[in-house]
């Protein structure tokens, strides 16, 4: 399905929706940033159960985006939003099962290509994405906010998954990469140049995985 067919709304309606949504859920953005910073801290200074906590944080963010954003708000202007909601809730369930319950995910910074790529993406989602949005004229409250909006949350997720050790991350990448394609391809139609970075993030993660694979073979 082409991006144009997914857009049953105008860019103005989209930003008006963000304004309504951001005002309604305040101070959720503050909590989201606190959780994001906590997740990054655990990546650098792991402690017993750190992987479970980081996975639980990601699960909470994806569940929030699926239910609060897609299902409750975005569905008002986009008929396909319930399908997006299902994808996000599924991703939340995967993080909850693989990471929070089974403890199969280890998030740890490594001073290699994958590690620096993951860190750069996570920091960009927290700070660079909103700054780029401001430069494009998308200021508060008509902006996508980390943790409670899908695109910066996806970039952050791709960054943290780049830091996961082993092959456990592979099936967890499918939905974030799919959303990177959906959100990134709609960026020009929505006049959101900051969302073009979703496509760059996906390419960066692909490069990080390739580098990890080459390292494993040597």
C-alpha positions, 0 to 999 in steps of 0.5 A: 500500500502506498503512503498516499493511500494511508493518509486519509487526513491533511498535515494540518489535521495531523499536527492539530491531533498532536496538539490535542493529544500532547495536552491531554496526556501531559505530564506523560512526556516528562515520565517518558524522558525519565524512563528513557534516561533510566534505560540508557543509564542501565545500558552503561551501568548494568545491574542484576535485572537490568535487562528486564527493566529496560525491556519493561520500559520499552514494552510500556512505551510501545503499549502506550503508543499502541493504545493511547496514541494509535487506538484512542487518538490517531484512529480519529483521523486515520482508518488504519490506525487500529492496525498500527495499534495492534502492531505496537501492542504486539511489539510491547508483548514481545518485549515483555515476554522476551525481556521482562519475563524470560530475561533473555535480553542483555542491553550493554554498551560496547565500544564498537560500531554497533555500540556507538550506532545504538548510542547515537540513535538513542541520544538522537531520539531523546534530543536530536529528533525534537531539535530537528522538529523545532527547526522544521517549525514543529514546536510544542505542543504540535510535535511528536514527543519521545516515548509517547509518539511512535517515530522517536520511540521507534528510533530509540528502540532501534538504538537499544536493540543495536546494543542487545547481545546475541541473536535474541534481538532479531525477531524484535527488530521486525516491527520497529523496522516496519514502522521505520519504513511506514513513518519514514515513507510518509515523512514528506507527505506529512511535512515532517523531515524529522521522520526521514531519520527513521529510514536512516536509523533503519539503515544504521541498524542494518549496518550495525548488524552486518558489522556484528556478523562479520565480527562473529565470523572472525 
